[in-house]
Amino acid sequence: MIVKTLPPSSRPIQKDSRNGTNRRGELDVIDVVPEENGTQGLVVPQLRPEQTSPSLLAAQKVRTTAQPEMLYDPVSIAAHYQNRKVQVVRRIFAVLGPTLSFAFGLWSDSKRGIVVKNDRRRATQLRVLLTQLGPAYIKIGQALSTRPDLVPPVYLEELTKLQDQLPPFPNEIAYQFIKEELGAPPEEVYAELSAQPIAAASLGQVYKGKLKTGEEVAVKIQRPDLREGITIDLYILRNLAAWVQKKVKRVRSDLVGILDELGDRIFEEMDYIHEGENAERFFNLYGHIKDIYVPKIYWEYTNRRVLTMEWINGTKLTQTEEISAQGINARYLIEVGVQCSLRQLLEHGFFHADPHPGNLLATPDGKLAYLDFGMMSEIQPPQRYGLIEAIVHVVNRDFEGLAKDYVKLDFLSPETDLTPIIPAFARVFADAEGASVADLNIKSITDELSALMYEYPFRVPPYYALIIRSLVTLEGIAIYIDPNFKVLSEAYPYVSKRLLTDPAPQLRASLQDLLFKDGRFRWNRLENLLRNARNSQDYDFNLVLNQGIEFLSSERGAFIRDKLVDESVNGLDALGKNVLHNFTSLLRERVGLTTVNETPSATVEQQQTLEHIKRILGILRETKGFDPVQLAPKIAQLLVNSDVQRLGQQIANRFTQKAVARLIRQLLAS
């Protein structure tokens, strides 16, 4: 059997119904087993080279025959430019000159009463300026092009052109790169190649082609002299960041670290072999998600400066009229993108750090296709769990817990006094008081927290910058399609599902914090969790049931188990009181008797608990996967389970004790 070796947290490879294999042309994996974090992993033996999958072997072969991998090394870069001060100064003036000229023009217009934000001439000048300054500044413009809430419409329209409508470089250079990288001229490699590039972006341009075997492909070719242009800008910006970090005391964030993180990602993006490997990994992790499509990489036609991948016919998500004309719901695709991003950030940690509209297409069959896997990043498990815990604490209005989360996430040092920060968090989220935090958007929360970071000793860890860039960019696209779209509202069902199904100790502790306050069980929180979780695409009722029983019967679940026993006894007690009260009332009515000392009915609190339980049962009945026919044998299995029997005995004993105590009190009172 041929096996694809995947990262431990990968999902099974998606099958292609056309030929019975997966989309990479490989056979299925040997086995799939659940891991401790609730995801799935693969049982794969040590493989000999001849057993390894074709695409992986192809990637390894390309890597070994290509030029050495390009890595960002700030120390070497600094040494390189140390003796090239004239070149650096020339570049500084090349950037400052046109930038100051543009800024002066805006100032002059405003003084003459010209409405700058509606001036198309200035918007075009800004786009041209960023294009002339080079790839690093083009990427800034791309990020701004996704923020209709920040950028005026006229400027937005111009900046959008930076995504794939930049000036191309000559075909002769592109053809020369194909020959150098693939060992043959274009006409010998491809059956067809478009006469002109169909798109030109910050780091390369794309041609539409066809292989000798008939497949339509996108051929991406890197811009010439790219490394030198980006390297000098990173060197200047890094020195500027170091100076600001040293001289401006209010800046506590690791600006140099943030620049180095960006440098790492940009240098990886300049290596198309690395981009191909990223695409393969992205497909393995997220290709199984409903309505997500990831193009195939053709490794035999790929090298460091040339990438050949499957051609995708599609429409940009921001072209809403064109998408609607095809009968496709753009808002639904944004929801799909949000769900995919949540799994990227909070489940596997491998995420697309550049999801601008040029990289997200709506396919004719209604799928969301991801393109351009050059700028990817990773977030480690502690940060992933920390983000989920932070969401829970915000929803729960637990600002002390939120402050501690910021320590875990490395925004605050462990020795920081959290006393003044806790009420500051309460002020930030004051607008959400009495309403769901999902009504806020990421941008508003980020802005509020950014203001807070100047007042208190916060620092921004390097990993956080790309996460926010990814989320804010995605939210910008969502707002463009639907101004009322709330990313956090779409995210909470997934977070609820993770809280209910992920056995990780950190999330079990968060679930406990969410469900209990001052030792009392909050049924309304459980009700909201279940209601939200059932809206998650991959929510599994049976998984929740099985893991819930397993957790409750374990040592870790002792606290929740004891409290649930109390609540169950109270619920049964309330039910018993109501039944007895109704029975005695009916009996008195039939025989015409009245009694002074009536059996007391359930208290208001007990009655509310009963109502919550009824609604929870209703939610469970409406949950995907709930099937009374299949549930009956499962209940039978649960009844013979020793852990469940022990829980039942505890409830029965406590209920009996309570009933006997009440009887004794009544006898003594009489």
C-alpha angles and dihedrals in degrees: 000000000000111000132196110223109221137178112276093256096050124123125230114284114262114252123235108223091204096073108005094250130095121270091266091060094251131125121251125278123270099244142343122218133178116253130212093263093058096254125106130259136187130250101219125164123222105286130219114222092257090056096054120107118268096240093049091049089048091052091049091048092050091049094051094047095043129082115280116289113271111239129183110242113174092187093056091043091052091049090049094054096036090089095036100069093140091057091049094048090047090053092048091054090044088059099037097046100061092032093056090043091054092046091050090051091054091049091049092050092051091051090053091052097253114150098237097192091060096044108112091187091062092043090055090047090054092051091048091046093053090046091053093047091060143238098320092057093040088061089055088053091048090054091050091048090070096055111084087164091062106029125060114246095250092054091042091057092052096043090051087068088066089071096072110338102081122133109280125229120238121290091231091066092045092051090048090054091051090053093047095045102037099031097239139066118266095258090059094046102042131038089213136011125180114253091233133023112270091210136015121198137175098281104024149346132250131227126191112234146162127227123230086252091059103255117136111234143181112231112204117196125188123241116253120255089012098141095054094049095049095041096058092048091050090048093052094044091047092053090047090050091050091050093049091046091052100041103034106067094190090065106085098158121106096252092169090052090050091051091047090051089052090046091053091052095046093050090049088050090056090059108076092190087061090048090053091051089050091053091052092049092045090053092049092051103037108013090096093062112110113266095002116127127191120187122238122250118226100212097186088064097042133092138148097293100024126059124184117194140161114289112244120204105209150127128244112257090236091060090084098163093054091047093049090049087060091054093250123138106229092190091056090053090052088053088051089050092050092051091049091049091051090055090046094052103031107026112034101008095221106116143176105246097189109049098157119152093265089063098047119067134179107225121216090253092056102260129134109240121200119211136182110037096185098107107052129144141184135231118201125234096257090055092044093054090041091058092051091048090050091053090050092049092049091051089045093048087234098146094167088058089046091054090052089049089058089055090052091048090053096245090118129033116244092247093056115123104239096189097096093035096060095064088042089060089049089055092049092055095037091110089062093053109126092008137075115279085223087077088072122078129227093247094056092047091046091051092049092048091046090058089048091053091063092054099046133039097271123147128194112233114220095244091058098063095066092043091055091043090054095046096042091048092051091047089050091057090047092052090049090056096039119009089202095054112127114199093193091052089054091045100053096074088058092047089049091051091050092050091052098042110027111093094199110132092231092057093042087056090049090050089052091049090050097048100042132056123174089348094304124118114238107214092182090063091052090047092052092046093053092044092051096040094055088063091061112105097231099035109140117199093196091051091052091049095048095044091043092056092044092050095045091052093049128088090251090059095053095106095049090041093056093047093047090052088055092048093046091051090049090049093049090045091052091047091049092049092051093048092048092045092050092046095051092045091052092047093051090048092053096048096035096240129141125202127199096206100055120183104265116246123225118294120253090255092050090047090053090051090054091050091051091050091050091051092046090053088050091051091050091051090054094046121111109257095030106129119162090204092056092036095060097069089042090055089049089054091048092052091059092044108112093218092052091046090052090052090048092050091051091052093045093048093048092046091049091049091051093048092049091048091052092049092051091049091051092048093049091046092052 
